[in-house]
Amino acid sequence: MRSTRRSFLAGLGGTAALGATAGCLGGSGSGSANLPDGCDVGTLESVSSLPRPTLGPEDAPVTVEVFEDFACPHCQTFTTEVYPEIKSNYVDAGDVRYRFFDFPIPVDETWSWAAASAARAVQDRADDETFFSFTEGVYENQGDLSANGYQIVHDLADELGVDGCAVAAAADQEPYREVVEADRQTGSERDIPGTPAVYVNGELLDNYGWDAVRSAIDSQL
């Protein structure tokens, strides 16, 4: 099994210095279309719907909903720094139900969509816990997606016990595009101003930093 090179906050330069209020508003980019060697899985069947990726009990007193773009550096900061705090302090304790929504702005014309489809392929083939572990890995390697994205999603999936070739092919073919687009439409209907967009019990926060999220959750408990 190959290990994936972690690149925590790599390639961000001064972008992260924008802080926790600006968020991602758009951009452009491209990625390689070459799948890893030996990956020939044929054409994947399109999937029109999947359950919402969710952690935590249905009867939790607080629901946190987050709209993200996998190519957004602010979403990387949120997922690698804030999400683990939400999970360890509130989700694992049963106080928060955490729901993920795709919202490709797109920041990157290829990987905003491709990584989303790869993540949904992991969800479809495993479970929500594995989905969230995969998304953390994608964000940790965000700076390398344009150059080596298909290998990255392949190796991350393999590490989690999911068919890496199928996941890389999902990034390439985007069979979950309809699922991702449905999430994006939901965000558009909510007038999402940028990503990450964090809702606590239906209220959009104006800051995605840990202190702001913690305060909003605590006020509902």
Residue, then its C-alpha position, 0 to 999 in steps of 0.5 A: m500500500r502506498s502512503t500519500r504525501r501529506s502537504f498540510l496547508a501547502g501551496l497556500g502562500g499568503t491566501a490563508a492570511l485573508g483570515a476566517t471571514a473572507g472565504c473563497l469566492g471563485g477562481s480557475g485552474s486545471g488538473s491532469a486527466n491521467l489516471p494512475d497506472g493500472c487503473d482501467v475500470g471502464t465507464l462508471e455508472s452515473v449516480s443521481s442521489l446519495p444520502r447526505p454525508t452526516l455524523g452525529p445522532e439524529d436527535a442532537p440538539v444542534t445541527v451544523e451544516v457546512f458548504e465546501d469547495f475542495a479547491c478552496p484554501h479557506c475550506q482546507t483551513f476549516t476542515t483541517e483545523v476547525y472540523p476536528e474540534i467540532k467532531s471531538n468536542y461536540v459530535d462525539a459527545g452526541d451534541v451536534r449532528y454534522r452535515f456536509f454539502d458540496f458547493p463547487i464555486p468553482v475555485d478550480e475548474t477541475w478539482s472543485w468538481a473532481a474531488a467532490s465526485a471522488a469523495r462521493a465515490v468513497q461514501d458510496r463504497a464505504d460509509d460516512e465516517t470514511f467519507f469524512s476521513f477521505t475529505e480530510g486527506v484531500y484537503e491536506n494534499q490540496g496544494d498538489l491536486s492540480a499536479n497529482g490529484y488522481q494519484i492522491v485520491h487513488d492512494l487516499a482511498d486505498e489507505l481507507g480500504v476503498d478501491g483506489c482505481a474506482v475513486a480515481a476514475a470517479a474523479d475523472q468521469e464525475p459520475y456523481r456530478e448530479v449529486v454534487e450539482a444538487d448540493r450546489q443548487t441548495g447552496s445557491e438557493r440559500d445565497i451562499p456568499g462563499t466557502p466555507a459557509v457554516y450554519v448552526n441550527g439554520e443560522l449562517l455564521d459570519n466567521y468560520g473560525w473555531d471561536a465563532v463556531r464554538s460560541a454559536i454551538d454553545s449558545q444553542l445547548 
